[in-house]
Amino acid sequence: MEKISIELIPDEEIGGFTAQIPGIPVYGEGETEDSAIADLKEAVQAYVAAFGIKDALARISRPALRTLPMSLEEFSCA
């Protein structure tokens, strides 16, 4: 079984989390990370039922992550 990455985004204003799989146009929301992931699973199941597993797998984005020896301040325009 292939592992996938799930992005968990905290909502600073109202609390809770949004969960998504990069590339698949669905998301899940919940008060906790686990509840957002459970909601995402339901959304992905509905997506796969509508468009098929091949479509979902083809859409998954696998970003390359790299750590750079710099600070965020170096990106500012100041």
PQR file with spaces between the fields and no chain letter, atoms N, CA, C, O and H, PARSE charges and radii, in Angstrom:
ATOM       1  N    MET     1       0.832   -1.173    0.000 -0.4000 1.5000
ATOM       2  CA   MET     1       0.000    0.000    0.000 -0.0000 2.0000
ATOM       3  C    MET     1       0.885    1.248    0.000  0.5500 1.7000
ATOM       4  O    MET     1       1.790    1.385    0.823 -0.5500 1.4000
ATOM       5  N    GLU     2       0.610    2.132   -0.920 -0.4000 1.5000
ATOM       6  CA   GLU     2       1.366    3.374   -1.021 -0.0000 2.0000
ATOM       7  C    GLU     2       0.880    4.380    0.016  0.5500 1.7000
ATOM       8  O    GLU     2      -0.322    4.503    0.252 -0.5500 1.4000
ATOM       9  H    GLU     2      -0.125    2.021   -1.589  0.4000 1.0000
ATOM      10  N    LYS     3       1.806    5.092    0.629 -0.4000 1.5000
ATOM      11  CA   LYS     3       1.458    6.116    1.601 -0.0000 2.0000
ATOM      12  C    LYS     3       1.222    7.440    0.879  0.5500 1.7000
ATOM      13  O    LYS     3       1.868    7.734   -0.127 -0.5500 1.4000
ATOM      14  H    LYS     3       2.782    4.993    0.437  0.4000 1.0000
ATOM      15  N    ILE     4       0.296    8.227    1.397 -0.4000 1.5000
ATOM      16  CA   ILE     4       0.032    9.539    0.830 -0.0000 2.0000
ATOM      17  C    ILE     4       0.240   10.596    1.905  0.5500 1.7000
ATOM      18  O    ILE     4       0.187   10.303    3.100 -0.5500 1.4000
ATOM      19  H    ILE     4      -0.229    7.988    2.214  0.4000 1.0000
ATOM      20  N    SER     5       0.474   11.809    1.473 -0.4000 1.5000
ATOM      21  CA   SER     5       0.631   12.928    2.397 -0.0000 2.0000
ATOM      22  C    SER     5      -0.690   13.674    2.514  0.5500 1.7000
ATOM      23  O    SER     5      -1.374   13.917    1.520 -0.5500 1.4000
ATOM      24  H    SER     5       0.517   12.047    0.503  0.4000 1.0000
ATOM      25  N    ILE     6      -1.033   14.028    3.737 -0.4000 1.5000
ATOM      26  CA   ILE     6      -2.219   14.831    4.005 -0.0000 2.0000
ATOM      27  C    ILE     6      -1.747   16.142    4.602  0.5500 1.7000
ATOM      28  O    ILE     6      -0.952   16.160    5.541 -0.5500 1.4000
ATOM      29  H    ILE     6      -0.477   13.831    4.544  0.4000 1.0000
ATOM      30  N    GLU     7      -2.239   17.233    4.052 -0.4000 1.5000
ATOM      31  CA   GLU     7      -1.919   18.558    4.579 -0.0000 2.0000
ATOM      32  C    GLU     7      -2.983   18.930    5.607  0.5500 1.7000
ATOM      33  O    GLU     7      -4.178   18.871    5.319 -0.5500 1.4000
ATOM      34  H    GLU     7      -2.885   17.218    3.288  0.4000 1.0000
ATOM      35  N    LEU     8      -2.548   19.310    6.800 -0.4000 1.5000
ATOM      36  CA   LEU     8      -3.451   19.747    7.860 -0.0000 2.0000
ATOM      37  C    LEU     8      -3.221   21.229    8.101  0.5500 1.7000
ATOM      38  O    LEU     8      -2.113   21.654    8.427 -0.5500 1.4000
ATOM      39  H    LEU     8      -1.577   19.358    7.034  0.4000 1.0000
ATOM      40  N    ILE     9      -4.292   22.015    7.937 -0.4000 1.5000
ATOM      41  CA   ILE     9      -4.180   23.465    8.038 -0.0000 2.0000
ATOM      42  C    ILE     9      -5.036   23.937    9.211  0.5500 1.7000
ATOM      43  O    ILE     9      -6.259   23.797    9.174 -0.5500 1.4000
ATOM      44  H    ILE     9      -5.193   21.670    7.672  0.4000 1.0000
ATOM      45  N    PRO    10      -4.410   24.498   10.257 -0.5600 1.5000
ATOM      46  CA   PRO    10      -5.204   24.999   11.375  0.2800 2.0000
ATOM      47  C    PRO    10      -5.905   26.301   10.989  0.5500 1.7000
ATOM      48  O    PRO    10      -5.346   27.126   10.266 -0.5500 1.4000
ATOM      49  N    ASP    11      -7.129   26.476   11.477 -0.4000 1.5000
ATOM      50  CA   ASP    11      -7.862   27.722   11.250 -0.0000 2.0000
ATOM      51  C    ASP    11      -7.676   28.594   12.480  0.5500 1.7000
ATOM      52  O    ASP    11      -8.264   28.331   13.530 -0.5500 1.4000
ATOM      53  H    ASP    11      -7.583   25.806   12.065  0.4000 1.0000
ATOM      54  N    GLU    12      -6.864   29.623   12.352 -0.4000 1.5000
ATOM      55  CA   GLU    12      -6.512   30.481   13.476 -0.0000 2.0000
ATOM      56  C    GLU    12      -7.699   31.319   13.957  0.5500 1.7000
ATOM      57  O    GLU    12      -7.760   31.679   15.133 -0.5500 1.4000
ATOM      58  H    GLU    12      -6.386   29.836   11.500  0.4000 1.0000
ATOM      59  N    GLU    13      -8.641   31.632   13.064 -0.4000 1.5000
ATOM      60  CA   GLU    13      -9.752   32.514   13.431 -0.0000 2.0000
ATOM      61  C    GLU    13     -10.875   31.784   14.165  0.5500 1.7000
ATOM      62  O    GLU    13     -11.315   32.242   15.220 -0.5500 1.4000
ATOM      63  H    GLU    13      -8.591   31.339   12.110  0.4000 1.0000
ATOM      64  N    ILE    14     -11.344   30.665   13.632 -0.4000 1.5000
ATOM      65  CA   ILE    14     -12.490   29.990   14.250 -0.0000 2.0000
ATOM      66  C    ILE    14     -12.117   28.666   14.909  0.5500 1.7000
ATOM      67  O    ILE    14     -12.960   28.024   15.535 -0.5500 1.4000
ATOM      68  H    ILE    14     -10.987   30.293   12.775  0.4000 1.0000
ATOM      69  N    GLY    15     -10.873   28.261   14.773 -0.4000 1.5000
ATOM      70  CA   GLY    15     -10.435   27.005   15.351 -0.0000 2.0000
ATOM      71  C    GLY    15     -10.696   25.843   14.415  0.5500 1.7000
ATOM      72  O    GLY    15     -11.333   26.003   13.374 -0.5500 1.4000
ATOM      73  H    GLY    15     -10.188   28.783   14.264  0.4000 1.0000
ATOM      74  N    GLY    16     -10.211   24.697   14.780 -0.4000 1.5000
ATOM      75  CA   GLY    16     -10.377   23.510   13.965 -0.0000 2.0000
ATOM      76  C    GLY    16      -9.323   23.398   12.886  0.5500 1.7000
ATOM      77  O    GLY    16      -8.350   24.152   12.856 -0.5500 1.4000
ATOM      78  H    GLY    16      -9.694   24.567   15.626  0.4000 1.0000
ATOM      79  N    PHE    17      -9.539   22.437   11.999 -0.4000 1.5000
ATOM      80  CA   PHE    17      -8.555   22.115   10.970 -0.0000 2.0000
ATOM      81  C    PHE    17      -9.226   21.830    9.636  0.5500 1.7000
ATOM      82  O    PHE    17     -10.382   21.408    9.582 -0.5500 1.4000
ATOM      83  H    PHE    17     -10.330   21.824   12.023  0.4000 1.0000
ATOM      84  N    THR    18      -8.490   22.065    8.570 -0.4000 1.5000
ATOM      85  CA   THR    18      -8.856   21.625    7.230 -0.0000 2.0000
ATOM      86  C    THR    18      -7.812   20.607    6.812  0.5500 1.7000
ATOM      87  O    THR    18      -6.617   20.827    7.009 -0.5500 1.4000
ATOM      88  H    THR    18      -7.551   22.407    8.614  0.4000 1.0000
ATOM      89  N    ALA    19      -8.248   19.500    6.238 -0.4000 1.5000
ATOM      90  CA   ALA    19      -7.341   18.453    5.759 -0.0000 2.0000
ATOM      91  C    ALA    19      -7.534   18.290    4.257  0.5500 1.7000
ATOM      92  O    ALA    19      -8.658   18.325    3.757 -0.5500 1.4000
ATOM      93  H    ALA    19      -9.219   19.322    6.078  0.4000 1.0000
ATOM      94  N    GLN    20      -6.421   18.112    3.543 -0.4000 1.5000
ATOM      95  CA   GLN    20      -6.515   17.874    2.107 -0.0000 2.0000
ATOM      96  C    GLN    20      -5.351   17.025    1.638  0.5500 1.7000
ATOM      97  O    GLN    20      -4.287   16.990    2.257 -0.5500 1.4000
ATOM      98  H    GLN    20      -5.508   18.084    3.950  0.4000 1.0000
ATOM      99  N    ILE    21      -5.581   16.347    0.533 -0.4000 1.5000
ATOM     100  CA   ILE    21      -4.523   15.612   -0.149 -0.0000 2.0000
ATOM     101  C    ILE    21      -4.142   16.478   -1.337  0.5500 1.7000
ATOM     102  O    ILE    21      -4.971   16.707   -2.217 -0.5500 1.4000
ATOM     103  H    ILE    21      -6.445   16.376    0.030  0.4000 1.0000
ATOM     104  N    PRO    22      -2.898   16.969   -1.383 -0.5600 1.5000
ATOM     105  CA   PRO    22      -2.509   17.860   -2.483  0.2800 2.0000
ATOM     106  C    PRO    22      -2.824   17.252   -3.853  0.5500 1.7000
ATOM     107  O    PRO    22      -2.403   16.141   -4.172 -0.5500 1.4000
ATOM     108  N    GLY    23      -3.575   18.012   -4.650 -0.4000 1.5000
ATOM     109  CA   GLY    23      -3.904   17.591   -6.004 -0.0000 2.0000
ATOM     110  C    GLY    23      -5.323   17.093   -6.187  0.5500 1.7000
ATOM     111  O    GLY    23      -5.869   17.188   -7.286 -0.5500 1.4000
ATOM     112  H    GLY    23      -3.917   18.915   -4.392  0.4000 1.0000
ATOM     113  N    ILE    24      -5.936   16.560   -5.131 -0.4000 1.5000
ATOM     114  CA   ILE    24      -7.311   16.066   -5.238 -0.0000 2.0000
ATOM     115  C    ILE    24      -8.235   17.190   -4.764  0.5500 1.7000
ATOM     116  O    ILE    24      -8.057   17.701   -3.658 -0.5500 1.4000
ATOM     117  H    ILE    24      -5.491   16.482   -4.238  0.4000 1.0000
ATOM     118  N    PRO    25      -9.207   17.580   -5.571 -0.5600 1.5000
ATOM     119  CA   PRO    25     -10.025   18.748   -5.256  0.2800 2.0000
ATOM     120  C    PRO    25     -11.150   18.479   -4.246  0.5500 1.7000
ATOM     121  O    PRO    25     -12.317   18.760   -4.519 -0.5500 1.4000
ATOM     122  N    VAL    26     -10.793   17.938   -3.092 -0.4000 1.5000
ATOM     123  CA   VAL    26     -11.733   17.758   -1.987 -0.0000 2.0000
ATOM     124  C    VAL    26     -10.994   18.076   -0.694  0.5500 1.7000
ATOM     125  O    VAL    26      -9.764   18.088   -0.654 -0.5500 1.4000
ATOM     126  H    VAL    26      -9.845   17.710   -2.870  0.4000 1.0000
ATOM     127  N    TYR    27     -11.754   18.332    0.353 -0.4000 1.5000
ATOM     128  CA   TYR    27     -11.126   18.586    1.644 -0.0000 2.0000
ATOM     129  C    TYR    27     -12.049   18.143    2.754  0.5500 1.7000
ATOM     130  O    TYR    27     -13.233   17.886    2.533 -0.5500 1.4000
ATOM     131  H    TYR    27     -12.753   18.322    0.321  0.4000 1.0000
ATOM     132  N    GLY    28     -11.492   18.054    3.958 -0.4000 1.5000
ATOM     133  CA   GLY    28     -12.266   17.708    5.138 -0.0000 2.0000
ATOM     134  C    GLY    28     -12.052   18.762    6.196  0.5500 1.7000
ATOM     135  O    GLY    28     -10.995   19.390    6.248 -0.5500 1.4000
ATOM     136  H    GLY    28     -10.531   18.262    4.137  0.4000 1.0000
ATOM     137  N    GLU    29     -13.043   18.961    7.038 -0.4000 1.5000
ATOM     138  CA   GLU    29     -12.934   19.928    8.123 -0.0000 2.0000
ATOM     139  C    GLU    29     -13.363   19.271    9.426  0.5500 1.7000
ATOM     140  O    GLU    29     -14.206   18.374    9.441 -0.5500 1.4000
ATOM     141  H    GLU    29     -13.902   18.451    6.996  0.4000 1.0000
ATOM     142  N    GLY    30     -12.771   19.733   10.510 -0.4000 1.5000
ATOM     143  CA   GLY    30     -13.141   19.216   11.820 -0.0000 2.0000
ATOM     144  C    GLY    30     -12.515   20.018   12.928  0.5500 1.7000
ATOM     145  O    GLY    30     -11.594   20.805   12.708 -0.5500 1.4000
ATOM     146  H    GLY    30     -12.087   20.462   10.497  0.4000 1.0000
ATOM     147  N    GLU    31     -13.032   19.809   14.133 -0.4000 1.5000
ATOM     148  CA   GLU    31     -12.496   20.521   15.295 -0.0000 2.0000
ATOM     149  C    GLU    31     -11.120   20.016   15.693  0.5500 1.7000
ATOM     150  O    GLU    31     -10.336   20.750   16.293 -0.5500 1.4000
ATOM     151  H    GLU    31     -13.780   19.170   14.312  0.4000 1.0000
ATOM     152  N    THR    32     -10.823   18.761   15.361 -0.4000 1.5000
ATOM     153  CA   THR    32      -9.507   18.181   15.662 -0.0000 2.0000
ATOM     154  C    THR    32      -8.880   17.686   14.362  0.5500 1.7000
ATOM     155  O    THR    32      -9.556   17.571   13.340 -0.5500 1.4000
ATOM     156  H    THR    32     -11.460   18.164   14.874  0.4000 1.0000
ATOM     157  N    GLU    33      -7.593   17.398   14.412 -0.4000 1.5000
ATOM     158  CA   GLU    33      -6.924   16.834   13.238 -0.0000 2.0000
ATOM     159  C    GLU    33      -7.582   15.519   12.825  0.5500 1.7000
ATOM     160  O    GLU    33      -7.826   15.283   11.642 -0.5500 1.4000
ATOM     161  H    GLU    33      -7.044   17.492   15.242  0.4000 1.0000
ATOM     162  N    ASP    34      -7.865   14.674   13.803 -0.4000 1.5000
ATOM     163  CA   ASP    34      -8.473   13.367   13.499 -0.0000 2.0000
ATOM     164  C    ASP    34      -9.855   13.506   12.872  0.5500 1.7000
ATOM     165  O    ASP    34     -10.191   12.762   11.950 -0.5500 1.4000
ATOM     166  H    ASP    34      -7.667   14.867   14.765  0.4000 1.0000
ATOM     167  N    SER    35     -10.662   14.450   13.360 -0.4000 1.5000
ATOM     168  CA   SER    35     -11.999   14.618   12.778 -0.0000 2.0000
ATOM     169  C    SER    35     -11.913   15.218   11.377  0.5500 1.7000
ATOM     170  O    SER    35     -12.738   14.897   10.522 -0.5500 1.4000
ATOM     171  H    SER    35     -10.389   15.054   14.109  0.4000 1.0000
ATOM     172  N    ALA    36     -10.930   16.081   11.128 -0.4000 1.5000
ATOM     173  CA   ALA    36     -10.739   16.622    9.778 -0.0000 2.0000
ATOM     174  C    ALA    36     -10.298   15.519    8.822  0.5500 1.7000
ATOM     175  O    ALA    36     -10.739   15.489    7.673 -0.5500 1.4000
ATOM     176  H    ALA    36     -10.259   16.341   11.822  0.4000 1.0000
ATOM     177  N    ILE    37      -9.436   14.612    9.278 -0.4000 1.5000
ATOM     178  CA   ILE    37      -8.990   13.493    8.444 -0.0000 2.0000
ATOM     179  C    ILE    37     -10.156   12.542    8.166  0.5500 1.7000
ATOM     180  O    ILE    37     -10.288   12.049    7.046 -0.5500 1.4000
ATOM     181  H    ILE    37      -9.077   14.636   10.211  0.4000 1.0000
ATOM     182  N    ALA    38     -10.997   12.279    9.158 -0.4000 1.5000
ATOM     183  CA   ALA    38     -12.162   11.417    8.954 -0.0000 2.0000
ATOM     184  C    ALA    38     -13.105   12.038    7.921  0.5500 1.7000
ATOM     185  O    ALA    38     -13.636   11.332    7.063 -0.5500 1.4000
ATOM     186  H    ALA    38     -10.889   12.680   10.067  0.4000 1.0000
ATOM     187  N    ASP    39     -13.313   13.349    8.001 -0.4000 1.5000
ATOM     188  CA   ASP    39     -14.163   14.042    7.035 -0.0000 2.0000
ATOM     189  C    ASP    39     -13.538   13.991    5.640  0.5500 1.7000
ATOM     190  O    ASP    39     -14.244   13.838    4.643 -0.5500 1.4000
ATOM     191  H    ASP    39     -12.882   13.922    8.698  0.4000 1.0000
ATOM     192  N    LEU    40     -12.209   14.119    5.577 -0.4000 1.5000
ATOM     193  CA   LEU    40     -11.503   14.028    4.296 -0.0000 2.0000
ATOM     194  C    LEU    40     -11.682   12.644    3.678  0.5500 1.7000
ATOM     195  O    LEU    40     -11.888   12.526    2.470 -0.5500 1.4000
ATOM     196  H    LEU    40     -11.636   14.243    6.387  0.4000 1.0000
ATOM     197  N    LYS    41     -11.603   11.607    4.493 -0.4000 1.5000
ATOM     198  CA   LYS    41     -11.790   10.240    3.981 -0.0000 2.0000
ATOM     199  C    LYS    41     -13.151   10.092    3.307  0.5500 1.7000
ATOM     200  O    LYS    41     -13.256    9.490    2.238 -0.5500 1.4000
ATOM     201  H    LYS    41     -11.435   11.703    5.474  0.4000 1.0000
ATOM     202  N    GLU    42     -14.182   10.634    3.926 -0.4000 1.5000
ATOM     203  CA   GLU    42     -15.519   10.574    3.329 -0.0000 2.0000
ATOM     204  C    GLU    42     -15.560   11.330    2.006  0.5500 1.7000
ATOM     205  O    GLU    42     -16.168   10.868    1.041 -0.5500 1.4000
ATOM     206  H    GLU    42     -14.097   11.123    4.795  0.4000 1.0000
ATOM     207  N    ALA    43     -14.914   12.492    1.962 -0.4000 1.5000
ATOM     208  CA   ALA    43     -14.897   13.293    0.739 -0.0000 2.0000
ATOM     209  C    ALA    43     -14.140   12.573   -0.375  0.5500 1.7000
ATOM     210  O    ALA    43     -14.565   12.599   -1.530 -0.5500 1.4000
ATOM     211  H    ALA    43     -14.420   12.868    2.746  0.4000 1.0000
ATOM     212  N    VAL    44     -13.028   11.936   -0.037 -0.4000 1.5000
ATOM     213  CA   VAL    44     -12.250   11.206   -1.042 -0.0000 2.0000
ATOM     214  C    VAL    44     -13.046    9.996   -1.538  0.5500 1.7000
ATOM     215  O    VAL    44     -13.024    9.695   -2.731 -0.5500 1.4000
ATOM     216  H    VAL    44     -12.683   11.915    0.901  0.4000 1.0000
ATOM     217  N    GLN    45     -13.742    9.305   -0.647 -0.4000 1.5000
ATOM     218  CA   GLN    45     -14.578    8.177   -1.069 -0.0000 2.0000
ATOM     219  C    GLN    45     -15.641    8.629   -2.070  0.5500 1.7000
ATOM     220  O    GLN    45     -15.896    7.940   -3.058 -0.5500 1.4000
ATOM     221  H    GLN    45     -13.759    9.550    0.323  0.4000 1.0000
ATOM     222  N    ALA    46     -16.256    9.775   -1.819 -0.4000 1.5000
ATOM     223  CA   ALA    46     -17.268   10.304   -2.744 -0.0000 2.0000
ATOM     224  C    ALA    46     -16.626   10.697   -4.072  0.5500 1.7000
ATOM     225  O    ALA    46     -17.216   10.490   -5.133 -0.5500 1.4000
ATOM     226  H    ALA    46     -16.049   10.334   -1.017  0.4000 1.0000
ATOM     227  N    TYR    47     -15.427   11.260   -4.018 -0.4000 1.5000
ATOM     228  CA   TYR    47     -14.719   11.641   -5.239 -0.0000 2.0000
ATOM     229  C    TYR    47     -14.398   10.400   -6.072  0.5500 1.7000
ATOM     230  O    TYR    47     -14.620   10.380   -7.283 -0.5500 1.4000
ATOM     231  H    TYR    47     -14.948   11.429   -3.156  0.4000 1.0000
ATOM     232  N    VAL    48     -13.876    9.374   -5.414 -0.4000 1.5000
ATOM     233  CA   VAL    48     -13.524    8.141   -6.117 -0.0000 2.0000
ATOM     234  C    VAL    48     -14.778    7.489   -6.705  0.5500 1.7000
ATOM     235  O    VAL    48     -14.732    6.950   -7.811 -0.5500 1.4000
ATOM     236  H    VAL    48     -13.696    9.391   -4.431  0.4000 1.0000
ATOM     237  N    ALA    49     -15.887    7.532   -5.982 -0.4000 1.5000
ATOM     238  CA   ALA    49     -17.134    6.966   -6.501 -0.0000 2.0000
ATOM     239  C    ALA    49     -17.589    7.706   -7.753  0.5500 1.7000
ATOM     240  O    ALA    49     -18.138    7.101   -8.673 -0.5500 1.4000
ATOM     241  H    ALA    49     -15.924    7.969   -5.084  0.4000 1.0000
ATOM     242  N    ALA    50     -17.359    9.018   -7.786 -0.4000 1.5000
ATOM     243  CA   ALA    50     -17.804    9.825   -8.928 -0.0000 2.0000
ATOM     244  C    ALA    50     -16.841    9.764  -10.115  0.5500 1.7000
ATOM     245  O    ALA    50     -17.281    9.708  -11.263 -0.5500 1.4000
ATOM     246  H    ALA    50     -16.913    9.511   -7.039  0.4000 1.0000
ATOM     247  N    PHE    51     -15.533    9.776   -9.848 -0.4000 1.5000
ATOM     248  CA   PHE    51     -14.558    9.921  -10.927 -0.0000 2.0000
ATOM     249  C    PHE    51     -13.620    8.726  -11.115  0.5500 1.7000
ATOM     250  O    PHE    51     -12.921    8.643  -12.125 -0.5500 1.4000
ATOM     251  H    PHE    51     -15.176    9.822   -8.915  0.4000 1.0000
ATOM     252  N    GLY    52     -13.600    7.808  -10.156 -0.4000 1.5000
ATOM     253  CA   GLY    52     -12.765    6.621  -10.268 -0.0000 2.0000
ATOM     254  C    GLY    52     -11.421    6.759   -9.570  0.5500 1.7000
ATOM     255  O    GLY    52     -10.891    7.858   -9.402 -0.5500 1.4000
ATOM     256  H    GLY    52     -14.167    7.876   -9.336  0.4000 1.0000
ATOM     257  N    ILE    53     -10.890    5.618   -9.170 -0.4000 1.5000
ATOM     258  CA   ILE    53      -9.620    5.587   -8.444 -0.0000 2.0000
ATOM     259  C    ILE    53      -8.456    6.022   -9.329  0.5500 1.7000
ATOM     260  O    ILE    53      -7.519    6.654   -8.842 -0.5500 1.4000
ATOM     261  H    ILE    53     -11.320    4.725   -9.306  0.4000 1.0000
ATOM     262  N    LYS    54      -8.496    5.693  -10.623 -0.4000 1.5000
ATOM     263  CA   LYS    54      -7.401    6.085  -11.517 -0.0000 2.0000
ATOM     264  C    LYS    54      -7.277    7.596  -11.604  0.5500 1.7000
ATOM     265  O    LYS    54      -6.170    8.134  -11.608 -0.5500 1.4000
ATOM     266  H    LYS    54      -9.257    5.179  -11.019  0.4000 1.0000
ATOM     267  N    ASP    55      -8.416    8.283  -11.674 -0.4000 1.5000
ATOM     268  CA   ASP    55      -8.394    9.742  -11.720 -0.0000 2.0000
ATOM     269  C    ASP    55      -7.807   10.313  -10.432  0.5500 1.7000
ATOM     270  O    ASP    55      -6.966   11.211  -10.470 -0.5500 1.4000
ATOM     271  H    ASP    55      -9.315    7.846  -11.671  0.4000 1.0000
ATOM     272  N    ALA    56      -8.254    9.789   -9.295 -0.4000 1.5000
ATOM     273  CA   ALA    56      -7.763   10.280   -8.009 -0.0000 2.0000
ATOM     274  C    ALA    56      -6.255   10.063   -7.871  0.5500 1.7000
ATOM     275  O    ALA    56      -5.532   10.965   -7.449 -0.5500 1.4000
ATOM     276  H    ALA    56      -8.938    9.060   -9.264  0.4000 1.0000
ATOM     277  N    LEU    57      -5.788    8.880   -8.221 -0.4000 1.5000
ATOM     278  CA   LEU    57      -4.354    8.590   -8.120 -0.0000 2.0000
ATOM     279  C    LEU    57      -3.527    9.456   -9.064  0.5500 1.7000
ATOM     280  O    LEU    57      -2.418    9.865   -8.721 -0.5500 1.4000
ATOM     281  H    LEU    57      -6.376    8.147   -8.564  0.4000 1.0000
ATOM     282  N    ALA    58      -4.060    9.735  -10.250 -0.4000 1.5000
ATOM     283  CA   ALA    58      -3.334   10.566  -11.210 -0.0000 2.0000
ATOM     284  C    ALA    58      -3.230   12.009  -10.746  0.5500 1.7000
ATOM     285  O    ALA    58      -2.307   12.720  -11.143 -0.5500 1.4000
ATOM     286  H    ALA    58      -4.961    9.403  -10.528  0.4000 1.0000
ATOM     287  N    ARG    59      -4.161   12.452   -9.915 -0.4000 1.5000
ATOM     288  CA   ARG    59      -4.175   13.836   -9.452 -0.0000 2.0000
ATOM     289  C    ARG    59      -3.261   14.104   -8.262  0.5500 1.7000
ATOM     290  O    ARG    59      -2.883   15.250   -8.019 -0.5500 1.4000
ATOM     291  H    ARG    59      -4.912   11.874   -9.593  0.4000 1.0000
ATOM     292  N    ILE    60      -2.903   13.066   -7.524 -0.4000 1.5000
ATOM     293  CA   ILE    60      -2.125   13.273   -6.308 -0.0000 2.0000
ATOM     294  C    ILE    60      -0.807   13.964   -6.642  0.5500 1.7000
ATOM     295  O    ILE    60      -0.034   13.509   -7.485 -0.5500 1.4000
ATOM     296  H    ILE    60      -3.210   12.135   -7.722  0.4000 1.0000
ATOM     297  N    SER    61      -0.586   15.059   -5.963 -0.4000 1.5000
ATOM     298  CA   SER    61       0.645   15.832   -6.131 -0.0000 2.0000
ATOM     299  C    SER    61       1.641   15.375   -5.072  0.5500 1.7000
ATOM     300  O    SER    61       1.308   15.280   -3.891 -0.5500 1.4000
ATOM     301  H    SER    61      -1.214   15.428   -5.279  0.4000 1.0000
ATOM     302  N    ARG    62       2.832   15.100   -5.495 -0.4000 1.5000
ATOM     303  CA   ARG    62       3.887   14.685   -4.570 -0.0000 2.0000
ATOM     304  C    ARG    62       4.988   15.741   -4.575  0.5500 1.7000
ATOM     305  O    ARG    62       6.001   15.603   -5.261 -0.5500 1.4000
ATOM     306  H    ARG    62       3.103   15.178   -6.455  0.4000 1.0000
ATOM     307  N    PRO    63       4.765   16.801   -3.792 -0.5600 1.5000
ATOM     308  CA   PRO    63       5.757   17.880   -3.805  0.2800 2.0000
ATOM     309  C    PRO    63       7.089   17.429   -3.213  0.5500 1.7000
ATOM     310  O    PRO    63       7.139   16.638   -2.271 -0.5500 1.4000
ATOM     311  N    ALA    64       8.148   17.948   -3.785 -0.4000 1.5000
ATOM     312  CA   ALA    64       9.478   17.687   -3.245 -0.0000 2.0000
ATOM     313  C    ALA    64       9.740   18.717   -2.152  0.5500 1.7000
ATOM     314  O    ALA    64       9.590   19.918   -2.378 -0.5500 1.4000
ATOM     315  H    ALA    64       8.108   18.590   -4.551  0.4000 1.0000
ATOM     316  N    LEU    65      10.124   18.258   -0.990 -0.4000 1.5000
ATOM     317  CA   LEU    65      10.412   19.163    0.115 -0.0000 2.0000
ATOM     318  C    LEU    65      11.914   19.254    0.313  0.5500 1.7000
ATOM     319  O    LEU    65      12.626   18.250    0.292 -0.5500 1.4000
ATOM     320  H    LEU    65      10.246   17.283   -0.806  0.4000 1.0000
ATOM     321  N    ARG    66      12.377   20.477    0.506 -0.4000 1.5000
ATOM     322  CA   ARG    66      13.795   20.720    0.707 -0.0000 2.0000
ATOM     323  C    ARG    66      13.970   21.725    1.827  0.5500 1.7000
ATOM     324  O    ARG    66      13.209   22.690    1.905 -0.5500 1.4000
ATOM     325  H    ARG    66      11.798   21.293    0.524  0.4000 1.0000
ATOM     326  N    THR    67      14.924   21.536    2.675 -0.4000 1.5000
ATOM     327  CA   THR    67      15.236   22.491    3.723 -0.0000 2.0000
ATOM     328  C    THR    67      16.362   23.383    3.237  0.5500 1.7000
ATOM     329  O    THR    67      17.414   22.907    2.812 -0.5500 1.4000
ATOM     330  H    THR    67      15.543   20.753    2.612  0.4000 1.0000
ATOM     331  N    LEU    68      16.121   24.693    3.307 -0.4000 1.5000
ATOM     332  CA   LEU    68      17.115   25.654    2.846 -0.0000 2.0000
ATOM     333  C    LEU    68      17.795   26.323    4.037  0.5500 1.7000
ATOM     334  O    LEU    68      17.143   26.611    5.041 -0.5500 1.4000
ATOM     335  H    LEU    68      15.266   25.080    3.652  0.4000 1.0000
ATOM     336  N    PRO    69      19.080   26.569    3.934 -0.5600 1.5000
ATOM     337  CA   PRO    69      19.803   27.213    5.034  0.2800 2.0000
ATOM     338  C    PRO    69      19.591   28.728    5.012  0.5500 1.7000
ATOM     339  O    PRO    69      20.552   29.481    4.853 -0.5500 1.4000
ATOM     340  N    MET    70      18.353   29.179    5.171 -0.4000 1.5000
ATOM     341  CA   MET    70      18.051   30.600    5.177 -0.0000 2.0000
ATOM     342  C    MET    70      16.834   30.854    6.037  0.5500 1.7000
ATOM     343  O    MET    70      16.106   29.925    6.388 -0.5500 1.4000
ATOM     344  H    MET    70      17.573   28.567    5.300  0.4000 1.0000
ATOM     345  N    SER    71      16.614   32.098    6.372 -0.4000 1.5000
ATOM     346  CA   SER    71      15.449   32.456    7.182 -0.0000 2.0000
ATOM     347  C    SER    71      14.379   33.082    6.302  0.5500 1.7000
ATOM     348  O    SER    71      14.654   33.501    5.177 -0.5500 1.4000
ATOM     349  H    SER    71      17.205   32.852    6.087  0.4000 1.0000
ATOM     350  N    LEU    72      13.179   33.143    6.812 -0.4000 1.5000
ATOM     351  CA   LEU    72      12.067   33.729    6.070 -0.0000 2.0000
ATOM     352  C    LEU    72      12.300   35.219    5.809  0.5500 1.7000
ATOM     353  O    LEU    72      11.834   35.755    4.804 -0.5500 1.4000
ATOM     354  H    LEU    72      12.955   32.803    7.725  0.4000 1.0000
ATOM     355  N    GLU    73      13.016   35.880    6.707 -0.4000 1.5000
ATOM     356  CA   GLU    73      13.312   37.297    6.545 -0.0000 2.0000
ATOM     357  C    GLU    73      14.078   37.569    5.237  0.5500 1.7000
ATOM     358  O    GLU    73      13.954   38.651    4.663 -0.5500 1.4000
ATOM     359  H    GLU    73      13.395   35.444    7.524  0.4000 1.0000
ATOM     360  N    GLU    74      14.849   36.615    4.779 -0.4000 1.5000
ATOM     361  CA   GLU    74      15.606   36.789    3.545 -0.0000 2.0000
ATOM     362  C    GLU    74      14.707   36.895    2.322  0.5500 1.7000
ATOM     363  O    GLU    74      15.163   37.322    1.261 -0.5500 1.4000
ATOM     364  H    GLU    74      14.949   35.736    5.245  0.4000 1.0000
ATOM     365  N    PHE    75      13.438   36.514    2.450 -0.4000 1.5000
ATOM     366  CA   PHE    75      12.508   36.599    1.339 -0.0000 2.0000
ATOM     367  C    PHE    75      11.749   37.928    1.337  0.5500 1.7000
ATOM     368  O    PHE    75      11.039   38.228    0.377 -0.5500 1.4000
ATOM     369  H    PHE    75      13.068   36.167    3.312  0.4000 1.0000
ATOM     370  N    SER    76      11.886   38.717    2.386 -0.4000 1.5000
ATOM     371  CA   SER    76      11.125   39.961    2.475 -0.0000 2.0000
ATOM     372  C    SER    76      11.700   40.999    1.501  0.5500 1.7000
ATOM     373  O    SER    76      12.856   40.916    1.088 -0.5500 1.4000
ATOM     374  H    SER    76      12.463   38.473    3.166  0.4000 1.0000
ATOM     375  N    CYS    77      10.872   41.958    1.156 -0.4000 1.5000
ATOM     376  CA   CYS    77      11.271   43.008    0.216 -0.0000 2.0000
ATOM     377  C    CYS    77      11.794   44.237    0.924  0.5500 1.7000
ATOM     378  O    CYS    77      11.967   45.283    0.297 -0.5500 1.4000
ATOM     379  H    CYS    77       9.932   42.025    1.492  0.4000 1.0000
ATOM     380  N    ALA    78      12.046   44.136    2.203 -0.4000 1.5000
ATOM     381  CA   ALA    78      12.501   45.308    2.988 -0.0000 2.0000
ATOM     382  C    ALA    78      13.914   45.696    2.643  0.5500 1.7000
ATOM     383  O    ALA    78      14.446   46.653    3.206 -0.5500 1.4000
ATOM     384  H    ALA    78      11.905   43.286    2.712  0.4000 1.0000
